[in-house]
Amino acid sequence: MGIIRDWSAFSPQAYLHEYYADIGAENLALLRFLVKSLRDILPRSVLLDFGGGPTIYALIAASARASEMHFCDYLHSNLEEVQKWLMGSQDAFDWTQFIKTTLVLEGRDYSAEGVKARQRIIRRKVTRVMSCDANRTTPVEGITWQYDVLVSNFCAESATNDWEQWRTFVQNITSLIKPRGKLVLSALKGADSYSVGDKVFPAVFVLEDDLAQVLRDVGFCEDSIQIESVPADRPSRHYQGLMLATATKAEE
């Protein structure tokens, strides 16, 4: 089957059930990375989850530290899916196991009441849900400030298979970070595409050295860039694994 570039064909529900129906090795590594990377951000931090798709898993660990969180995505259908969870709709995707696992990794109360308490914190701290477009130099319309922390998971490299466009996406996304601000990023490693149900969407083939180079090029301190990798947890994946990166924006 050919690669689809019509994003109206993307099904948030199919994506969620394909990649987040359980906590396998990839998702456990991702949650562990987010807990580790976000535990040292300042409590007054304002955080943006850029290109979060129909997911809220990055907000779970972030909500333990950030004072306020904003969320954005390109697809209206993804934003609707996230809004359903934030409003507590009965038909929203169930993130209970992801919240419970995050609480275990944080060493906090992971009982049913602990999970409910974290749900309330996330919902209280998410104050904006917005549209965004990584192809624009002002990727979130109306946002004139920069963020203390920006999280972006499987966004830039999963929206194109063109190398230069990927670099442009990274530059535009990270322009939203303050000098000395923190980037927390996960990306597909060695991908040529990724599947959602019976549909296949584009991805650009990048490895650790490529990611490190583009982060240096767009203004991150070289000695702050840290990248770890985990292998794909099932042979059906169209990628080699995940790259998990943190970096600090240089002073202007």
Secondary structure in CASP SS format (residue, H / E / C, confidence):
PFRMAT SS
TARGET T0000
AUTHOR 0000-0000-0000
METHOD secondary structure of the structure
MODEL  1
M C 1.00
G C 1.00
I E 1.00
I C 1.00
R C 1.00
D C 1.00
W H 1.00
S H 1.00
A H 1.00
F C 1.00
S C 1.00
P H 1.00
Q H 1.00
A H 1.00
Y H 1.00
L H 1.00
H H 1.00
E H 1.00
Y H 1.00
Y C 1.00
A C 1.00
D C 1.00
I C 1.00
G C 1.00
A H 1.00
E H 1.00
N H 1.00
L H 1.00
A H 1.00
L H 1.00
L H 1.00
R H 1.00
F H 1.00
L H 1.00
V H 1.00
K H 1.00
S H 1.00
L H 1.00
R C 1.00
D C 1.00
I C 1.00
L C 1.00
P C 1.00
R C 1.00
S C 1.00
V E 1.00
L E 1.00
L E 1.00
D E 1.00
F E 1.00
G C 1.00
G C 1.00
G C 1.00
P C 1.00
T C 1.00
I C 1.00
Y H 1.00
A H 1.00
L H 1.00
I H 1.00
A H 1.00
A H 1.00
S C 1.00
A C 1.00
R C 1.00
A C 1.00
S C 1.00
E E 1.00
M E 1.00
H E 1.00
F E 1.00
C E 1.00
D E 1.00
Y C 1.00
L C 1.00
H H 1.00
S H 1.00
N H 1.00
L H 1.00
E H 1.00
E H 1.00
V H 1.00
Q H 1.00
K H 1.00
W H 1.00
L H 1.00
M C 1.00
G C 1.00
S C 1.00
Q C 1.00
D C 1.00
A C 1.00
F C 1.00
D C 1.00
W C 1.00
T H 1.00
Q H 1.00
F H 1.00
I H 1.00
K H 1.00
T H 1.00
T H 1.00
L H 1.00
V H 1.00
L H 1.00
E H 1.00
G C 1.00
R C 1.00
D C 1.00
Y C 1.00
S C 1.00
A H 1.00
E H 1.00
G H 1.00
V H 1.00
K H 1.00
A H 1.00
R H 1.00
Q H 1.00
R H 1.00
I H 1.00
I H 1.00
R H 1.00
R H 1.00
K H 1.00
V E 1.00
T E 1.00
R E 1.00
V E 1.00
M E 1.00
S E 1.00
C C 1.00
D C 1.00
A C 1.00
N C 1.00
R C 1.00
T C 1.00
T C 1.00
P C 1.00
V C 1.00
E C 1.00
G C 1.00
I C 1.00
T C 1.00
W C 1.00
Q C 1.00
Y E 1.00
D E 1.00
V E 1.00
L E 1.00
V E 1.00
S E 1.00
N E 1.00
F C 1.00
C C 1.00
A H 1.00
E H 1.00
S H 1.00
A C 1.00
T C 1.00
N C 1.00
D C 1.00
W H 1.00
E H 1.00
Q H 1.00
W H 1.00
R H 1.00
T H 1.00
F H 1.00
V H 1.00
Q H 1.00
N H 1.00
I H 1.00
T H 1.00
S C 1.00
L C 1.00
I E 1.00
K E 1.00
P E 1.00
R E 1.00
G E 1.00
K E 1.00
L E 1.00
V E 1.00
L E 1.00
S E 1.00
A E 1.00
L E 1.00
K E 1.00
G C 1.00
A C 1.00
D C 1.00
S E 1.00
Y E 1.00
S E 1.00
V E 1.00
G C 1.00
D C 1.00
K E 1.00
V E 1.00
F E 1.00
P E 1.00
A C 1.00
V C 1.00
F C 1.00
V C 1.00
L C 1.00
E H 1.00
D H 1.00
D H 1.00
L H 1.00
A H 1.00
Q H 1.00
V H 1.00
L H 1.00
R H 1.00
D H 1.00
V C 1.00
G C 1.00
F E 1.00
C C 1.00
E H 1.00
D H 1.00
S H 1.00
I C 1.00
Q E 1.00
I E 1.00
E E 1.00
S E 1.00
V E 1.00
P E 1.00
A C 1.00
D C 1.00
R C 1.00
P C 1.00
S C 1.00
R C 1.00
H C 1.00
Y C 1.00
Q C 1.00
G E 1.00
L E 1.00
M E 1.00
L E 1.00
A E 1.00
T E 1.00
A E 1.00
T E 1.00
K E 1.00
A C 1.00
E C 1.00
E C 1.00
END
